[in-house]
Amino acid sequence: METPLGGDEFAPAQTYLNTSTCGLLPRRAVEAVKRLAEENAAGGPGEVGSFDAVAAARAAFARLAGVDPGRVALGASVSAHVGLVAASLPPGAEVLYAEGDFSSVMTPFVVRGDLRTRSAPLEELAGAVREGTHLVAFSSVQSADGRVADMPAIRAAAAAHGARTLLDASQSAGWLPLDAGAYDYTVAGAYKYLVCPRGASFLTVTEEAQESLVPIHAGWFAGEDRYGSCYGPVQRLAPDARRFDEPPSYLAYHGAEQALEVLLEVGVEEIGRHATALAARFREGAEALGYAPVPAASVVVAVPGLGHLRPALARAGVVTSARVGNLRVSFHLYNTAADVDRALEALDAVGGPDAVAAG
């Protein structure tokens, strides 16, 4: 029997192909969360969480992202990170985003009301950058269908027109190598392919971009001297990206410290090779059944018109998701070829020649 890359760190009870919605927690992350919860319940002499654990999670993500920890800010959600960037833009700034991208990537800009926002199809995004574009915001991998953005082309176009870039790596960080230093901002919800508890997310900011970013979430945790910043306005914020921190959920970050170490031990490139091969196997199998998956070199496979089969697949023990009419399956380090074959068997059983038309 094939051994998953994660070994015995993961224990799925069924065929779990839904990491694009939520990743499975490694055992060591679960144990870390339990330990802290039990300490909180017992009222021990310690604090409600460890600064060291939070710092270790920041450092582990920095290693995965290829940047110094001083460029990493912590938070609880992608939309809060994007909102921080949106709040810092000058009135009238133009923001370009991809059509159909995840709402958190563009909504904070749209709701400001005094920014100029426009969109373009993902495949045309680089060509849509123009003089006067202030920021290009996009996801590395599309949540709805797994398409991968042409990141080098978008970066080049932005640089040629003096625009900044914001990359949402929530659907790729953990299986696709991330060069966060190549973007002015990157954001990543850590509860998907980074297999962290929900409540941990990361923002990276270049040193140049830090100069114009307003620390609107600043509180005591963003102070250079945290315990000296508890009362009255914070007199001195942290000199690096830590000044953009939101106060962390300690339970989430205690788990994140352990979860990110699992990914570092296995290696993102190895995870990517493994998971994309499984996705290709599923894509080929779905085509053999007569379906037409969205083409993508991704761990995410979307089959248009089959989203309505998700409940039937769940009853067959195969966990997937439905997005904009697509049946979406997604693979990670804890999946194996046996998972692919079980999913295809179940799809064949609940689908059939009229499945797309019926949906």
N, C-alpha and C positions, 0 to 999 in steps of 0.2 A: 504494500500500500504506500502511495506517495506521501511523504512527510511535508506538511506545510512549512514555508520558510520561517514562520514564527514559532515552530516547534510546539511545545506544550504551554506556551504563554497564552494561547487562545483556545477557547472551548465552545465553538458554536454548536448549538443543540440541533440545528437543521442546516439546510443549504442556504447560507447567508450571502446574497449577492446584492447588497444594498449599502455599500460603504459611501456612495455619493450622498446618501441621506445621513448616515451616522456610522462611524467605524466601531468595531468591537474593541473593548478595553482589554489590554493585556492583564494577566493575573497579577503581576507585580503592581500595576497601577490600582487595581481593585483593592489590593491589600493596603496600599498607602492611604487610600481614601478611608478605608475601614479603620485603620489605626488612628487617624486624626479624628474621625467622627467619635470613636470610643473615648479618646482623650477629652474631647469637648464634653461628651456626656458625663464623664467621671469628674469633671471639674478639677483636673490636675493643676499643678503649680505652674505649668508652662503657659505660653500665649495660645491664641486660637489658631495659630498657624506659624510656619517657620519662614523667616526671611531667607534662610539658606536654601530651602526647597524652591522658593520662587526664583531666586537668583540662579539656581541650577537649571530650572526650566528655561529661563531666558538664555542662558549660555548654551544649552542643548539646541534650542531653536536657531540660535545664531550660527552654530556649526552646520546645521542642516541648510541654512540660508546662505552660507558663505560670507557672513559679515561679522564685524566685531559686536560683542554684546551691547556696547554703547550706542549702537544704532537701532536697538530693538526696544519697542514699547509694548507693554502688556495691557490687555483689556478683556472684555467678556464677549464681544461680538464684532463682526465685520462692519455692520452698519454704524456702530459707534466710532470705529476707526475712520471710516469714510466720512462720517459726519464731522470729525475733527478737521479733516482736510478741506471739506466743503466750507466750513465756517471760516477758514483762513484765507479763502480766495477773495480777491478784490471785486467789488461790484462790476458787473458787465463782463467778467471773464468768460471765455467760451470753453465749454467742456464737451468733448466728443466721446461717445460711448457706442458700444456695439448693440445693434438691434436684437431684442430678445434675450439680452444678458440678464443675469440674476438681479433682482430689483435693488438689493443693497448696494450694488455698484454704482447706480445712477440716481436713485431717489433722493439721497441727501443733497445732491446738487440741484435737482429739479425743485424741491420744496423751498429752497431759499428764495426763489422768486425774482432775484435781481441778477441772476447769472444767465448767460446765453447757452442753452443746451441743444445739442443735435445728435442724431444717431446715423449710423451707416451699417450695412450688412457686415458681418464679421470678416468675410473674405475681401471686402473693399475698405476696411478700416484704415489701413496704412495710406491708401490713396486719397482718403477723405481728410487727412490732416492738411491744414492750410495755414497761411500767414494769419496770425491773430488767434490761432488755437492756443489756449493757455494750458490745457490738460487733456490727456487721453486716458480714459479709465476703461479697463477691460479685464475680463477673466482669461486666464491661461487656457482653461478647458471649460467649455460651455456646460452648465448644469443640466440643461434640458436634453442634450443629445450627444455630448461627449466630443464635439468638434474641438480641435486644438488650434489656437490662434497662431498666426505667423508672427511670433514675438520679435524675431530679429528685424523684420520689415517694419513693424510698428515702431520699434525703438528708433530705427534709422530715420523714419519719416518724422517722428517727433523731434529728434535732434536737429534735423535739417530745417525745421520751422521754429525752433526755440521753444517747443512745448515740453511740459513735464509729463511724466507717465505715472500711472497708478495701476498696479497689477494685482488682481485678486487671484491668489494661488490656492484658494480653499479646495478646489477640485483636483489639484495636482501636487501640492506639497506633501511629500511622503512617498511618492512613486516617481515623480519627474524631478530631476535635479533643479534646484532653484538658485539662481544667481541674483540675489536680491539687490546687490550693489549696482546692477545694471539699470535699475528703476529708481525714480525719485522716492516712490512709496510702494511698498507691497503690503498686502493684508492677507491673513490666512485664518479662517475659522479652524480651530485645532481638533474639533470633534469628528472630523471625517477621516481623511487619509493619514492624519497625524495621530490617530487613535487615542486622543486625550479625552478626558471627561468634558462634557459640555460646560461652558463657562470660562474656557481658556481660549484666547485668540491673540494674534501677534501682528504688530505693525512695525515695519522697518522704514527708516527715514534716512536719506543721505545727509551728510553733515551740512551741505549747502541748503537743502530743503528745510532742515531744522530751523534755519534762521528766520523763515517766514511763516512757520507753523505756530499757531497760537495755542498754548496749552490750556484749552477751555475746561478740561477735566481736572485741572490741578487741585490737589488737596494735600493732606499731610504726607501721603505715600509718595508723592512726586517731589517732596522736599529733599534738599541735599542731606539735611539732618532730620530724619523722619520724626523721631520723638521730640525734637526741638521745634517741630512744625505743627504741633497738634492744636494750638490755640492762637487765635488771631490770624490775620493774613500771613501766608507763608512768606518769610522774608527772603529766602534764597532757594530757588528751585534747583533740582539736579542739573548739572551742566551738560548732560547728554540726552539721549532719547528717553531716558527714564522720567524726564519731566512731563512726558505725554502719557504716562501710565494712568490707567484707572485703578482704583484700589482693587486688588485681586480677590477672587473667590479662592480661599486657601484650599478648600477641598479639591477644587478643579486643578489647581496648580501643584498640589502634592501628587496628584495622579499624573499630571503632565510631565513632571520631572522623570518619573519612571517610564512612562509610555515612550517619550522621545528617545530615551536610552535604548529601548528595544529597536527602534528604527535605525539608530546609529550603529548598533551592533550588527544588524543584518546588512545594512547599506542600501541607500535609496536607489542606486543604479541597479543593484541586484533585484530589488523589489520591482522596479519598473520593468525589467526584462521578463520577470516571472509573470507579473499581472497582465502586461500587454499581450504576452503569448496566450494566456488563458482567454483574454477578450477576443483575440483573433480566432481562436478555436471555436468560441461560441458564435462569432459572426459568421464563420464558414458553415457551421452547423445550421444556423437559422436560415442562411441562404439555401442550403440543401433541402430545407423544409418548405421552401417556396416564398420566404419573406425577403424583404429588402432593407437590411439595417443601414443606418446612416453611416457613410464611410468616414472613418476616423482612425488615426494611429494613437489610440487611447485605451485606457483600462475601462472606459465607459462605453457601453453599447446600447444604442437606442433603436428600437424597432417601431417605426411609425404605424399607427392604427391598432396597436395591440395593448394599449394601456388598460383597457377594460378586462384583460385577462389576469391582472395582478391578484385579485382576490382568489381566483381559482388556483393559481400557482401557489399562493400562500397555503391554501388548504392541502396542497400536495407536498408541503414542506419546503417550498422554495420561496425565499423572501426576496422580493424585487420592489420596484417602485413604478409609479405612473406619472409622467410629466408631459403636459400639453399633448395628450393623446398617445405619446410614445410609451412602450414598455421599456423601462430602463434597467439594465443589469450592470453591475460594477464589481470589479475584482480587486483583491488586495493580497497581501502576503499570506493571509491565513486560508486562502482558497487553493484548490487543487484541480487537476484535470477531471477528477471524479465529480466535483461540483458542477463543472461544465456539462458533463454527460448527463447527470441527473436533471439539470435544468432543461436541457434539450429534450430529454424524454418526457418531462412534465409538459413542456410547451407543445410537443407533438400530441400529447394526450388531450390537452384542454383546448388546443387550437383547431387546426384543420383548414381546409381550402377556403372556407368562407369567413375565417376569423377576422380578417381586416375589414371586410365589408360589413360584418356584423357590428364592428365597433364604431 
